[in-house]
Amino acid sequence: MGIGRDLFLLGAVSADVTQSFARLPGEEKRQGKSWRLSYSKRFDEYDSEVTFAGYRFSERDYMSMGEFLDARYHEENSGHDKELYTITANKNFSEVGLSFYFSYSHQTYWDQPTDDRYSLSGSTYVSLFSLKNVSLNVSATRSKINERNDDAVFVSLSIPMGNSASIGYDGQYSNNRYSQNVSYYDRVDNNNNYRVSTGVSSGGDESTRTQFNGYYSHRGDFADMSANAAYSQGNYSSAGMTMQGGATITAKGAALHSGGISGGTRLMVDTEGVGGVPINGGRVHTNGYGIGVITDMNSYYRNSTSIDLTKMADDVDSSRSVVDSALTDGAIGYRKFGVIKGAKALAVLALADGSHPPFGASIRNSEGKELAIVGDGGIAWLTGLQGGESLDVLWDGAAQCAISIPKTLRDQEQLLLPCHAVAQSQTSTVAKDSAALESTDNIHEEQ
């Protein structure tokens, strides 16, 4: 049970009390209380903050969960906390990008000597010659436990190399032993990254030892995969590999996918039977049936999902490359992109009398999908072409003529295509098919 109060310019203060009840095998039930007082104050004019968890007092028979588990399963029934004083402070020097952090704690016990812990750390970003945003962190700690001092110093340096890679250095001194490590990290792309490091430790009562470790992580279309290896001279060597993924099956389709948790929010996308279409920067590709599943969806928020047009195959084109969704927690959404696969060509359409179809006429395939709009002089940029197929040209609300695509196509070649008039019954059938397709598209957009 606790209470807190904002003191505005004076900071904030809180107090709480905890009651414990415990029973250990062969002992009577124990119960005790622990009181705590905390204070915090931020000094905006100095860009600094002081937190004073001023006092915690615990009765002799009070047991925290950690103390109970140690006593119950490890027979460590000593080191019962009595009083704890803690103070922490940090200071930022925004002008030079430097920050410091200090902490001190004094712990007394009912049944063992006092502990004292000090910690001081600093971090900054610097520039070294042509290298920018080099991160430097230094920390030092001293722990006085059972009248014995234990000192440690830690230094880390991270040097960015380009947009995605970095070189790191870690140095540590503790218990009269030194260790140094050099590492290299690189994010190859959105789906692949790796890290390797090697180092040496020496000093103290142990011999000099070398060590190595590394990992490679890949986010695939069907599973997340990672491989790792580690070696420590005279100690151990290990290697491992993991794979994690899932499957989503719905009435709209099914797909294996990476990431996600059981019952998590996800979005199934449909690219109309076209496989290998990159979604969201290539993090997901649709399978051979044109189905993909995106698992990193936010619940109750608007999510935009898009085809990566820059990574799409040359023979694939999209008329609708962005869809939006707002899903409830645990929902499986469904969205359909407008995608077509086939050759591309620049064509000039000519009627029997030598004229051209009017500007704005629509060219559609047998499924009613629009492949192009006729421009001035009968010129049209056709996409999604299949060799030997027949395409209808519509204006005034009906198919007026048809063009035949050569059986053999060279991508992006120029074609002169005669447009032959179609019968009236054929015109009615095409108009109905086009209307049905538009109705279906509207249904998908409303889902």
C-alpha positions in Angstrom: 0.0 0.0 0.0 1.4 3.4 -0.9 0.7 7.1 -1.5 2.4 9.7 -3.7 2.2 13.4 -4.0 3.4 15.9 -6.6 5.0 18.9 -4.8 5.3 20.9 -8.0 8.4 23.1 -7.7 9.6 21.1 -4.7 9.6 17.8 -6.6 7.6 14.6 -5.8 7.4 12.4 -2.7 5.9 8.9 -2.1 5.7 6.4 0.7 4.6 2.8 0.9 4.4 -0.2 3.2 4.7 -3.9 2.3 3.4 -6.7 4.5 4.8 -10.2 4.1 3.6 -13.6 5.3 5.9 -16.6 4.9 6.2 -20.2 6.2 9.3 -22.2 5.8 9.5 -26.0 6.3 10.0 -26.9 9.9 9.6 -23.3 11.1 6.7 -21.2 12.4 5.0 -18.6 10.2 6.8 -15.3 9.8 5.3 -12.0 9.1 6.8 -8.5 8.9 6.6 -5.1 7.4 8.8 -2.9 5.3 8.4 0.9 5.0 9.9 3.1 2.2 10.1 6.8 1.6 11.1 8.2 -1.9 11.8 11.7 -3.1 12.6 13.0 -6.6 13.4 16.5 -7.8 14.3 17.6 -11.3 16.3 20.9 -11.8 15.3 22.0 -15.3 17.5 25.1 -15.2 20.6 22.8 -14.6 19.3 19.9 -16.8 19.8 17.6 -13.8 17.8 15.3 -11.5 18.2 14.0 -8.0 16.3 10.9 -6.8 16.4 10.2 -3.1 14.8 6.9 -2.1 15.6 8.2 1.3 14.8 5.3 3.6 13.6 1.8 3.7 13.3 -0.1 7.0 12.4 -3.8 7.1 11.5 -5.7 10.3 13.5 -8.8 11.2 10.9 -11.2 10.1 10.0 -9.4 6.8 10.9 -11.5 3.8 10.9 -10.4 0.2 10.0 -12.9 -2.5 13.7 -13.4 -3.4 14.7 -14.0 0.2 11.9 -16.6 0.6 12.8 -18.5 -2.5 16.5 -18.6 -1.5 15.6 -19.9 2.0 13.0 -22.3 0.6 15.0 -23.9 -2.2 18.6 -23.0 -1.6 18.7 -23.0 2.3 20.2 -19.5 2.3 18.5 -18.1 5.3 20.7 -15.1 6.1 21.3 -11.6 4.9 17.9 -10.2 6.0 17.6 -6.5 5.1 17.3 -3.9 7.8 17.9 -0.4 6.5 18.6 0.9 3.0 19.7 4.4 2.1 19.9 5.2 -1.6 20.7 8.4 -3.6 21.0 8.8 -7.3 21.8 11.9 -9.4 22.4 12.7 -13.1 23.6 15.7 -14.9 23.4 16.5 -18.6 25.7 18.9 -20.5 23.6 19.3 -23.7 25.9 21.8 -25.3 28.7 19.2 -25.5 26.5 16.0 -25.5 27.9 14.8 -22.2 26.0 13.2 -19.3 27.0 11.9 -15.9 25.2 9.5 -13.5 26.0 8.8 -9.9 24.5 6.4 -7.3 25.2 5.4 -3.8 23.5 2.9 -1.5 24.1 1.9 2.1 22.5 -1.4 3.2 22.4 -2.8 6.7 21.3 -6.3 7.7 19.9 -8.0 10.8 22.5 -10.8 10.7 25.6 -9.7 8.7 27.9 -6.7 8.1 26.9 -3.5 6.2 27.2 -3.2 2.4 28.1 0.0 0.5 28.0 0.5 -3.2 29.2 3.4 -5.3 28.8 3.9 -9.1 29.8 6.7 -11.4 29.4 6.7 -15.2 29.6 9.1 -18.0 28.7 9.0 -21.7 29.2 11.2 -24.7 29.2 11.4 -28.5 32.4 12.6 -30.1 33.9 13.1 -33.6 37.2 11.5 -34.5 38.7 12.9 -37.7 36.1 11.9 -40.4 34.1 9.6 -38.0 31.0 11.2 -36.6 28.7 10.2 -33.7 31.3 8.0 -32.0 29.7 6.8 -28.7 31.9 6.6 -25.6 30.8 5.2 -22.2 32.9 5.0 -19.0 31.8 3.6 -15.7 33.4 2.8 -12.4 31.9 0.9 -9.4 33.1 0.0 -5.9 31.2 -2.5 -3.7 32.2 -3.0 -0.1 30.7 -6.3 1.0 31.7 -8.1 4.2 34.4 -5.6 4.8 36.0 -6.3 1.4 36.3 -3.9 -1.5 35.5 -5.0 -5.0 36.4 -2.4 -7.7 35.4 -2.5 -11.4 36.0 -0.2 -14.4 34.2 -0.5 -17.7 34.9 1.3 -21.0 33.0 0.9 -24.2 33.4 2.6 -27.6 31.1 2.3 -30.7 32.2 3.7 -34.0 29.6 3.9 -36.8 30.8 2.7 -40.2 28.3 3.9 -42.9 24.6 3.7 -42.5 24.3 0.2 -40.9 27.6 -1.1 -39.7 29.6 -0.3 -36.5 32.8 -1.3 -34.8 32.8 -1.7 -31.0 35.4 -2.0 -28.3 34.8 -3.1 -24.7 37.4 -3.0 -21.9 36.8 -4.2 -18.3 38.8 -4.4 -15.1 37.4 -6.4 -12.2 38.9 -8.5 -9.4 42.5 -7.9 -10.7 41.5 -9.3 -14.1 41.4 -7.4 -17.4 39.3 -8.3 -20.4 39.1 -6.6 -23.9 36.8 -7.3 -26.8 36.5 -6.0 -30.3 33.3 -6.5 -32.2 31.8 -5.8 -35.7 28.1 -5.4 -36.4 26.3 -4.9 -39.7 22.7 -4.8 -40.8 22.8 -6.1 -44.4 19.2 -5.1 -45.1 15.8 -5.1 -43.3 15.9 -8.9 -43.0 19.5 -9.7 -42.3 22.1 -8.7 -39.6 25.1 -10.3 -38.0 27.7 -9.6 -35.3 31.2 -11.1 -34.5 33.4 -10.4 -31.6 36.8 -11.6 -30.3 38.7 -10.8 -27.2 41.2 -11.8 -24.5 41.2 -11.8 -20.7 44.2 -12.0 -18.4 45.4 -11.3 -14.9 44.4 -12.4 -11.5 44.9 -16.1 -10.5 43.8 -17.4 -13.9 45.7 -17.9 -17.2 45.2 -15.8 -20.3 42.2 -16.8 -22.3 40.9 -15.9 -25.8 37.3 -16.0 -26.7 35.1 -15.6 -29.8 31.4 -15.4 -30.4 29.1 -14.4 -33.2 25.6 -14.7 -34.6 23.7 -14.3 -37.8 20.0 -13.4 -37.9 17.7 -13.7 -40.9 14.0 -12.8 -41.1 12.6 -15.0 -43.9 9.2 -15.1 -45.6 8.4 -18.3 -43.8 10.4 -18.2 -40.5 12.8 -16.2 -38.4 16.2 -18.0 -38.4 19.4 -17.4 -36.4 22.7 -19.1 -36.0 25.3 -18.6 -33.3 28.6 -19.8 -32.1 30.9 -19.2 -29.1 34.3 -20.3 -27.9 36.2 -19.6 -24.7 39.7 -21.1 -24.4 39.8 -23.8 -21.8 36.2 -23.3 -20.9 33.6 -24.2 -23.5 32.6 -24.1 -27.2 29.0 -24.0 -28.4 27.0 -23.6 -31.6 23.3 -23.3 -32.1 20.5 -22.6 -34.6 16.9 -21.6 -34.1 13.9 -21.2 -36.3 10.6 -19.6 -35.4 7.5 -19.0 -37.5 3.9 -19.8 -37.9 1.0 -20.5 -40.3 -2.2 -18.6 -40.8 -5.1 -20.3 -42.5 -8.3 -18.5 -43.4 -11.1 -18.8 -45.9 -9.3 -16.2 -48.0 -6.0 -18.3 -48.2 -3.1 -19.7 -46.2 0.5 -18.8 -45.8 3.5 -19.7 -43.7 5.2 -16.6 -42.1 7.9 -15.4 -39.8 7.4 -13.7 -36.4 4.2 -13.3 -34.5 2.7 -14.9 -31.4 -0.2 -17.2 -31.0 -3.3 -15.2 -31.1 -1.5 -12.0 -32.2 -2.8 -9.3 -34.5 -1.9 -9.9 -38.1 -2.8 -8.9 -41.7 -3.3 -11.3 -44.6 -2.5 -9.6 -48.0 -3.6 -10.9 -51.4 -1.7 -10.0 -54.6 -4.2 -11.8 -56.9 -2.2 -15.0 -57.4 1.1 -13.2 -58.1 3.9 -14.6 -56.0 7.1 -12.9 -54.8 5.6 -9.5 -54.4 7.6 -7.4 -51.8 5.5 -5.9 -49.0 6.6 -3.2 -46.5 10.1 -2.7 -47.8 10.6 -6.4 -48.7 10.2 -7.6 -45.1 7.4 -9.9 -46.4 7.0 -11.6 -49.9 3.8 -13.2 -51.0 3.9 -17.0 -51.7 3.1 -18.8 -54.9 -0.6 -18.3 -54.4 -0.2 -14.5 -53.9 -0.8 -14.7 -50.2 1.4 -13.1 -47.5 1.0 -12.5 -43.7 2.3 -9.4 -41.8 2.6 -10.1 -38.1 4.0 -6.8 -36.7 0.7 -5.0 -36.7 -0.4 -2.5 -34.1 -3.8 -3.1 -32.6 -6.4 -0.3 -32.5 -4.2 1.9 -34.7 -4.3 2.8 -38.4 -1.7 0.8 -40.2 -0.6 1.5 -43.8 0.7 -1.5 -45.7 2.3 -1.0 -49.1 4.0 -2.9 -52.0 7.6 -1.9 -52.5 7.5 -0.8 -56.1 11.2 -0.3 -56.3 11.9 -4.0 -55.6 9.0 -5.5 -57.6 9.8 -7.7 -60.6 9.9 -6.1 -64.0 7.0 -8.1 -65.3 4.7 -7.2 -62.3 2.6 -4.1 -62.1 0.3 -2.7 -59.4 -2.8 -0.6 -59.8 -3.4 -0.4 -56.0 -0.1 -0.5 -54.0 -1.2 0.9 -50.6 -3.9 -0.4 -48.2 -5.0 0.8 -44.7 -6.3 -1.2 -41.8 -7.3 -0.7 -38.2 -7.5 -4.1 -36.4 -8.7 -5.1 -33.0 -6.4 -7.1 -30.7 -5.9 -10.6 -32.0 -7.8 -10.0 -35.3 -6.7 -11.4 -38.6 -7.3 -8.7 -41.3 -7.5 -9.2 -45.0 -6.6 -6.7 -47.7 -6.3 -7.1 -51.5 -3.8 -5.3 -53.7 -4.3 -4.7 -57.4 -1.5 -6.7 -59.0 -1.0 -8.1 -62.5 1.8 -10.1 -64.0 2.9 -10.1 -67.7 4.8 -8.3 -70.4 4.8 -4.6 -71.1 4.6 -2.9 -74.4 3.9 0.4 -76.1 1.2 0.1 -78.6 -0.6 2.1 -81.2 -4.3 1.1 -81.7 -5.9 1.6 -85.1 -9.5 1.2 -86.2 -10.5 -0.3 -89.6 -11.0 3.2 -91.1 -7.5 4.3 -90.0 -8.7 6.4 -87.0 -7.9 5.6 -83.4 -10.0 4.7 -80.4 -10.9 7.9 -78.5 -8.8 9.4 -75.7 -9.5 7.8 -72.4 -10.8 4.5 -73.8 -10.2 1.5 -71.4 -8.3 -1.6 -72.4 -9.3 -4.7 -70.4 -8.4 -8.4 -70.5 -10.8 -11.3 -70.3 -11.0 -11.0 -66.5 -12.1 -7.4 -66.8 -8.9 -6.0 -65.4 -7.9 -2.7 -66.9 -4.4 -2.9 -68.5 -4.2 0.6 -70.0 -5.9 3.9 -70.9 -5.7 5.0 -74.5 -4.0 8.3 -75.0 -3.7 10.8 -77.9 -3.2 9.2 -81.3 -4.3 5.7 -80.0 -1.1 5.3 -78.0 -1.3 3.1 -74.9 1.2 1.7 -72.5 0.1 -1.9 -71.9 1.0 -3.9 -68.8 0.3 -7.5 -67.7 0.2 -8.9 -71.2 0.0 -12.6 -72.0 1.0 -13.8 -75.4 -1.9 -14.7 -77.7 -4.7 -13.1 -75.6 -7.4 -10.9 -76.8 -8.1 -7.5 -75.2 -11.3 -5.4 -75.3 -11.3 -1.7 -75.8 -14.2 0.1 -74.1 -15.7 3.5 -74.5 -19.2 4.9 -74.2 -19.8 2.2 -71.5 -19.3 -0.8 -73.8 -16.7 -2.8 -75.6 -16.4 -1.3 -79.1 -13.5 -3.3 -80.6 -10.8 -5.9 -79.7 -7.1 -6.2 -80.2 -5.0 -9.4 -80.4 -1.7 -9.7 -78.7 1.1 -11.6 -80.6 1.9 -15.1 -79.2 5.5 -14.2 -78.8 6.3 -11.0 -76.9 9.5 -9.1 -76.2 9.2 -7.0 -73.1 8.6 -3.3 -73.7 8.5 -3.7 -77.5 6.4 -1.4 -79.7 3.3 -2.8 -81.3 0.9 -1.7 -84.0 -2.4 -3.3 -83.1 -5.5 -3.3 -85.3 -8.7 -2.9 -83.3 -11.5 -5.0 -84.8 -15.2 -4.3 -84.1 -17.0 -6.7 -81.7 -20.6 -8.0 -82.0 -23.3 -6.3 -79.9 -23.9 -9.5 -77.8 -20.2 -9.7 -77.1 -20.3 -6.1 -76.0 -23.1 -6.7 -73.5 -21.2 -9.7 -72.0 -18.0 -7.7 -71.6 -19.9 -4.8 -70.0 -21.5 -7.1 -67.5 -18.1 -8.7 -66.6 -16.6 -5.3 -66.1 -19.4 -4.2 -63.8 -19.1 -7.4 -61.8 -15.4 -6.9 -61.4 -16.0 -3.3 -60.2 -18.5 -4.5 -57.7 -16.1 -7.1 -56.4 -13.4 -4.5 -56.0 -15.8 -2.4 -54.0 -16.5 -5.3 -51.7 -12.8 -5.8 -51.0 -12.3 -2.1 -50.3 -15.1 -2.1 -47.7 -13.7 -5.1 -45.8 
